[in-house]
Amino acid sequence: MVDFTTQTARSGAVGTLLTNVLAGGARKREGQSFDLQAARRQSLKQNKYFGTPRGVQVTDEIIAGVPVVRFSSGNAHRGTVLTFHGGAYVLGSARLFSIQAWKNGGPDVVSVDYRLAPEHPFPAAQNDALAVYRELLSTVGADRIVVTGDSAGGGLALTLLQAVAAEQLPMPAALIAVFPWADLSLSGESSTTNNGRDILVRSEVEISARWYAGDRELDDPAVSPLFGSFRGFPRTYIPIGSRDLILDDARRVAAKMESEGVDVQLDIFDGAPHGFNAVPFKGSRQCNARARAIIDEKLPPKRP
């Protein structure tokens, strides 16, 4: 088993942050009031921990009326990684460069600055995601798009592809859903057994779920993709840590995908919490290397 806590203790500021949380910080937050504005400010501070790789040009753009951030190292011909940031649908930023699987020299990354709840509940984020995807279909092509997302962004990626299937649009080349939040009702056993063992706190996640869902029931497939269909999905990679509050979301999504004929790979990294892929340790390096291999396979440096 990978000793996540020991390895991250030597990995700098982010590792120290997560180690402190796992040592009891998350438990202390359970039952306290959730200050959204303070959480948003703290989220934006994370940008200083996740630097943009050297040689990468960062530009703000508008695609189909939706603000996005493009990360480019001059290889747009390879295609586009369309990504959605995490943050429980209520915080986070497209400028938080969370694509650890990407590297300088890779294809362009388009990170969507989708609208956030509670100011903009469902279906605002999904409408933004679909609008950008539609535009990329016409400018890039489905076979040159890989869709990725972390946490809530992983859930948004899942609902995007369900909408793509419903509208009979072309599917992307691959999907990488990193510790996806796929069940807003938190019906999985891990949401109880891992509460207090993870960086996520169930009571805070419950508040975010209600803000995002608006008038929808939390188990409505429109907001909880676990309860929808995955038929016709492209090759999918789902990495998650064994200490993650939403571990059972990933397990159940992968099982359902497999039953519906999807080529899916689920990796569970022992001892790792939510957000582990941002911290240098053996498991995150393996996770990011496997995701990067899929990107390189589907969006190769030299197309035949």
N, C-alpha and C positions, 0 to 999 in steps of 0.2 A: 504494500500500500504506500502511495506517495504521502510523505509527511508535509502537507501543505503549510502548516503553521511554522514549522522549523525553517523551511526553505524561504518563505516570504519574509521572515524576520530579517533576512539578510538582503532583501531586494529593494531597499530604498523606501521613499515616502509612501508609495502606494501600498507596498507590502506591509509597512508599519501600520497604515490606516486599517487595512483589512484584518491584520492580526489583532489590533486593539478591539475592533468590533467583535471578532469571534471570541475574544477573551471575556466578553460580557457587555459590551456597549449596546448590542442589539437587545439583550434582555432588559437593560435599563430603559430602553425606549418603549417597550411593550406597556400599553395601558396609558401612556402619556398622550397629550393632545398633539396633533400633527400640524406643525406650522409650515404651510405650503411655501410661502414666500421665502422663509429661511432655508427650506430644502432646495428651492430653486437657486438661491444665491450660492449655497454650498456646492450644488451640482456644477454651476458655471466655473467655480474655482478649480474643478478637476482638470480643466484645459491645460493648466500649467504642468500637470503630471503626465499628460498624454501628448507629447510633442508631435508635430508633423515631421515626417522623414525629410532629410535634407534633399534638396533638388526637386521638391514637389511644389508645384504652383497651386495656390488656393484662391479660388475665385467665387464670388457670390453671383448667382444667376437666377433667372426666373424661367421655369419650364411649365408650360400650360397654366400660367398664372400662379404657380406655387414656388415659393423661395426654396432654393437648394444651394448647397455648397459643393463645388467640384474640386476634387483633388487629382491633379494630373502631373505626370512626369513625361509627357510627350508621346504617349503610346495609345492615343485614342483609337487608332486603327485596330487595336486588339479587341475592342468592345467596351462595355460598361458594367461595372459592379454597382447595382442600385441598392442602396442601403438605408435602413431605418434605425435611428438611435433608440436606446432604451430610456427608461425614466417613468415607468408605470403610467404612461400616457399623460402625465401631468407636469413633467419637468424634463430637462435634458436639452441638448442643442445639436444641430447638424454639424456644428464646428467641433464637437467632441469627437476626435478622430479615433473611433473605436474599432476600426478594421485592422486588428493585429494580424489577421491572415494575409492582408495586402502588403506589398513591399514596393519600394522604389523600383520603377521599371515595369510595374504591373499596368493593367488597363486603368482607364479613368474610373474614379469612384464618384458617384453622384449621391450625396447624402441629403435626404429630404427633410426640410424644416417644417414638418407637418404641424397643423394647429393642435394645441394642447387643451385638455380639459382642466378645470371645470368650465373655463370660459367658452370652450368649443367642444362639447361632448359629441359622442357618436351621432352622425357618421362623418364628421368633419375630417378626421385623420384618414379614414378609409377613402373618402372622396379625393383627398390630396394625393394619396398613394396611387390610386387608379388613374388620375389625370396625368401624373408624371409618367407612369408606365405606358399609357396610350401614346404619349408623345414620343417616348423612346422607341416604341415599335416602329414608328414612321421614320425616325432618323437614324436608328442603329440597327434594328431588326431583332426579333426574338432570340434567334440562335446566337446572338452576340451579347446577351444580357444574362448576368448571374444576379439573382436577388438574395440579399442577406439582411439579417436584422438581429439585434440583441434584445433579449428580455421582452418588454412590450413591443419593441421593434420586430422581434421574431414573431410575435403574435400577429402584428400588423402585416408582416410578410405572408403569413399563412392565410389571413383573410383576403389579402390582395389576390393571391392565386386562386382562392375559391371564387372570387368575383370574376377573375379572368376566365375560369372554367364556365361559370354561369353565363357569361356573355360570349362564350365560344371564341375568345381571342387566342392568339398563339401563346403557348407557354414559354417561359424563359429556358435557358439551357440548363440551369441548376438552381437549387434553393439551399441556402445555408442558414438554418434557424438556430441561433446560439441561445441556449437556455431559454426557450420561448415561453412566454406567458400565454397559454392557450385556453385556460379555464378561469374566467373571472369569478366564478362561484367558489373557487378554492375547495372543490370537493375531493381532491386527492389526499391520501393519507399523509403524504410528506408535508403538507401545509400545517399539520399539527405536530408530527414527530420531529420535524426539522425547525420548528419555531423556537428561537433562542439559540440555535446552532448555526444560523446563517446570518448574513449581512441584512437580508430582508426581514421585516417584522410584519407578522400577519395582520395586526390591527391597522397598520399604515397601508398595507396593500389592499385591505378591504375598503378603506376610504377611497383610495384611488380608483378602484373598480367601480364603485358607485358613482363617482364623479364622471368617469368616462362613459359608462353605459347609459346614463341619463334615464329615459323612460323604459329602456329595455330590461328584460329579466337577465340576470347575470349568466344564466345558462343558455341564453339565446345564441344560436350558432353565428349570428351576425356579429356578436362581440366576443364570443368564446369559440374560436375555430375548432377546438377539440370536438365539438358536437356537430360539426358539419362534415362534408365529404372531402376526401383527398384524392378521389379518382382522377386519373389523368395528370397528376403532378409529375414534374421532372425528377431527376435524381436529387435526393435530399440528404443533407448531413445535419445531424442534431447532436451537438456536444453539450454536456451539462455535468455539474459536480454532484457528488453523493450527498453533500450537506445542503443542497439548494432547497429552499422552501417549496419551489415549484418543480421539484424532481419528477413527481408523478405526472405532471403535464407532459413532459418530454417522453416519458415511458409510454403513456397512453396514446399520444400522437403517433409515435413510431409504430406501436402495435397496430393501430388502426390503419396507418399507411400500408404496412406490410400486408394486412388482410385485404386491402383494396388494390394490391398489385403495384405499389410504388416501390422503386428501388431506393430504399432508405437505410442509412447507417446511423445507429445510436451509439454514442460513446459516453460512458459514465466514468468520470474521473474521481477516484477515491479520495475522500477527505477535502475535496474542493467545494467552496461556497459559490453563491451567485456572484458573477462578475470576475471569476477566476482567470479568464483568458487575458486580462489586462496586466497580470502580475507575472514577472519572470520566474517560472519554476518548471519542472519537468513536464507536468501535465499541460500547462498552457502552451509550451513549445510544441508538444505533440498535437494538441488541438489545432493550433494555428497552422502548423505544417500540413495537416490533413486537409484543412479548409483551403489553404493556398494551392495544394495539389489539384483540387477540384477546379479552382479558378484557372490555373495554368492549363489544365486539360481541356476545359470548355472554351477558354479564351486564350489560345496559344499565342506565343510571341510571333510565330510565323504560320499563317494560315496556309493550308495546302492549295 
